[in-house]
Amino acid sequence: MSSNPFKIVTGIKSIIIPVVFSFIGISGFTQSIPAGSRYLGQIPPGGTPKKFPLSVRQGFFAAERIAISPDGMNIYYSEIKSYYPIKGENVKRYSFSNGKWEGPFDLFDGYAPSLSVTGDTIFFERKDLINNSETYISLKKGSAWGNPKRIYTKLVKAHYCQITRNGNYYISTNSGNGLGLNDWCKVIIKGADTTAISLGRPLNNIVDNLDFYVSPDESYMIVTNRPGLGISFRKKDGSWTNPQNFGRKIDFGLGSWGPWVTPDNKYLFYSTGTKSDYSDVGVFWVRIDSVIDSLKHINLSQVIKSN
């Protein structure tokens, strides 16, 4: 949540950004953590969201998206002291080793971690001097992470960078000459140029389109749908359906942000809270697979009828 989740703004754009790398290799992985130990050993929720226990220092709170490694043995998250402007942001990690969870350990100054499909690349954010989002990348070297470097250096803002199974990059970034400040965009690499192209309407509208999650197969996106979370499905022509809110059963009707879904599509993690002292802010999780299937059927049925 690089800015207020209730704030209104957007746009349509095409911006040139530098090539940092063209593709991150994709390979298979095997699960090596006992089923009962996954997710910090917590009992998974059903259709009612519950808070996910993430340790933070006194005076801080856990928020933004989290990231769990493909083998389930590492959990990355953010602790934050305040928003507007964001302060005290720090990426932390739990690791499963010798049959138990260890940590959390401090990893990077920053927030909102995201992993590549293979888990060997991590993206996260830092703020510049005027509170704009900047995306950083670190590559894993053995069991350690390399020194992070900023990417998309020609962009004023670069928010929630993600890579899919097909090697496609998605990001929220400046609208340029569009209607607002940020759009959800797909990153296109051609030669020496990298262009962020808006995914257009109705996915984007006249708001600040910021936090989002795109599924690894690019079949759906979960977005911050003013103020709750909503889901949009990709149609056969490559366009997206109008985001439909999950409703109060998922996010209590409060402002919610930082969505992330487990690779098996079972659980949605997200941040929520409204109190000005952040005392109710935290990361929650909920069983989501049947909800996604139901809304997909409804949305795509409506698309067929409208055609």
N, C-alpha and C positions, 0 to 999 in steps of 0.2 A: 504494500500500500504506500506508494511513493508520495501520494498526497491524499487528502481527505476522501474516504470511500463514498461520501455523500455528495461530493463536489460535482458540478455539472460543466462539461466541455467536449469536442472531437474534430474530425476532419478527414479529407481524402488526400493522398499524397504519393509522391514518387521522389525518393531522395537517394543520392549517391553516397555510399559508404565504402571504406577500404576493405580489400580482401585480406582476411587474417588466415583463413584456412578454408579449403573447399569441401572437405568431408572428413568425418571422423569414423573410423572403421567400425563395423558392426559384426559381432561374433556371438556365439552362443554362450550360455552360462548354466551352471547347475546350482541348485539350492543346497546349501550345506548346513543350514541352521535348523534345529528341531522345530517342528511346527508350533509347539507350545511356547517356544522362546521368542518367536517373531513379535515385532511391535512392542519391544521392551517387556515381553511376557504378559501383556495386557490381554484380557478377554475381549475379542472383537465385538463391536456394537451391532445391534440390529438396525431397525428403521428409526430409532430415536438417537440423536446425536449425543455424544458424551465427550467430556474434555480429555485430551490426551496429555498424560503427565510428563511435562518437559521441565527439567530443572533450570532455574535462572538465579542470578544473584539478587540479593535483597534490593528492592527499588526498581527492578526490571520486570519485563513480562515477555512471554514467548508469543511471537506473531509472525505474519507473512507465510509464504508457502514453505513446506518442508520437502526433503528429498530422502528417499530410502534406496540404498544400493540394490541392484538386481538380485544379489544373493541374500538380501535381507539383513546383512551383518553390520551395516553402518546406517545410522540415522543422522541426518544433518538438519539443523534448524537455526532460527535466529532468536537472540535475546535483544530487546530494545528498551531504552529508558523512556523515550517519549517521541511523539510525532509533531510535525508542524512547527519547526523542522524536525526531522528525524535525528535522534541523538542516542549515543551509546550502543550503536548497532554492532553485533558480533555474531559470526557464524560459529556454531558449536557442533560437536559430533559425539555420539555414543557409538561404541564399537563392541561387538560380541566376540569374546576371546576366552579360550579355556573354559568353555561351557557357561559363561556368564556375561552380563552386560557390564561394561566399564565406561567411566566418564560421568558427566560430559567433559570433553576437552575443548579448549578454545582452538579454533582453526584459522579464521581470517577476520580482519576488521571488515565488516560488511553485513549484508543481509540477503534474504530471499534466495537460498541455494537451489540449483536445479542440476540434475545429472543427465549425461548422455545415456542412450539406451544401454550401452555396454558398461556404464558406470566408471569409465576411466577418464572422464572429462567433467569438470564442474563449472557452472556459471553462477555468478552471484553479483550483487550490486554494491556500489558505493555512491555517496553523494559528493558532488563538486561543491565549490564555495558558495554557489547560489542555490543549492538544494536540488539540482538536477540529477536524475539517475544516470549512472554510467555502468556499463556491463564489463565485468572482469572474467577471465578464464584461467583455469589452472588444470594442468595435465598430471595424471597420477604416475608416479615413478616408483614401482614396487608397491610398498605399503604407504608411501608418503606422497604428499601433494607438492608439486613444484611451485615456484614463485608465481603469483598471479600477475597477469598483464591485462591492461585495458584493451578492449576491442571496440569497433565502431567509433573510432576516434573523431570522425568528421560529423557525427551526430551530436546535437546539443543534448539529447536525451536518448537513452537506450534501456528499455524496461522489460524484465521477465523473459529474456531470451530463452528459447527452447529448441531442441532438435528432435526430429521424428525418426521413425524406423527407416524411412526412405532417404534420410540425410537432408531433409528440408528444414530450414530455419524459420522460426516465427518470432515476432517481437512486437512490442508496443512502442511506438516512437512518434516523433513530431509529425504533425499533419502537413507541415510546409505551407502550401497554398490552398489547403482544404478549408473545411468549415470550422475546425477546432484545433486543439493542440496535439492530440495523440490518436492514432488509429491502430487497431490490430492489423498486422501486416505479415506478408510472406516475404522472405528474403530471397532474391534472385541473384545468382552469381554468373556473370558473363565476362570472361577474360579478366581484365584488371579492375573491373567495376563490380560493385555489389549494390543492388538496388532494393530498397524496402518498398513494397507495393501494397497499398491498402487492400484489405479483403472486402471493402465496399459495404454498401447497405444490403440487407437490414442488420447485418452483424454489427457494423459500426453506425453510430448516429451522433447527434450533436451533444456529445458529452465527452468527458475525459476518459477514453477507453483505455484502461490501465491493466489491472491484474487479469490474468487468464491462464487456462490450461488447455493445451491441445493434445488429443490422444495420440499415442505412437503411430497408429495407422491413419491419422488425420481424418477420421470419420466424424468426430465431434469436437466442439470446444466448449469449455465451461468458462463463463465470463462474469465479471462483476456487473450485474444487470440492474443497478440503480433501484433500491439499495441492496437487494438480496442477490443471490447467485442465480444465473440462468444458463441454459444449455442450448447450443445451436448445432445443427447437423449439416454436414456437407452434402449437397445434392450432386446428381450425376454430372451436371454441367460445370461443377467446380464452385458454384456459388453456395451461400449458406442460408439456412432457414432463419427466420426471426427468432431471437433468443426467447425461450420460455422459462419463466421463473420456477424454481423448485418449490417455492412456497414456505410457509411457516413451519411445516413439519421438518424441513431440512435445516433452515438457518434461523428459525424463530422469528422471521420477519425483521431481523435487525440488519445493520450494515455488516456485510460479510466480504471478505477479500482473501487473497492468497490461496486459490484452489489448487489441489493436486490430487490425482487419482492413482491408486496402486496399479501396477502393470496388469493384474488380473481383472481390472475394472470393478473390483468388489467394494472398495472403500474410498470415500471422498474425505480428504483432509482440508481444512480451511480455517481461517482466523475470523473471529467475530468478537463484538463487544462495543459498548456505546458510552460507558461512563467516562467523564472528563479526566478522572484520575487514573484511568486504565485498569482499575481494580477488577473489572470483569472481562478483560481482554485475554484471550487464550487461543490455543489451537484445538479444534474439535475434530472428531471423525464420526462417520456414519456409513452404514451399508447402503450402497447406491446402485448396484447392478440392475436390480429389477426396475428401479425408477428410470434409469437411462433407457432400458429396453422399452418401457411403456411410453415414455415421451418420444422416443424415436419413431415408434409405430404411429402415434398420433400426428407428429409433425410431418412425416413423409407421406402419410395418407392424405393430409390436407394439401400437400404440394401436388400430388397426383390429381386430386379433385379440381384444384385450381387450374390445372393445365387441360 
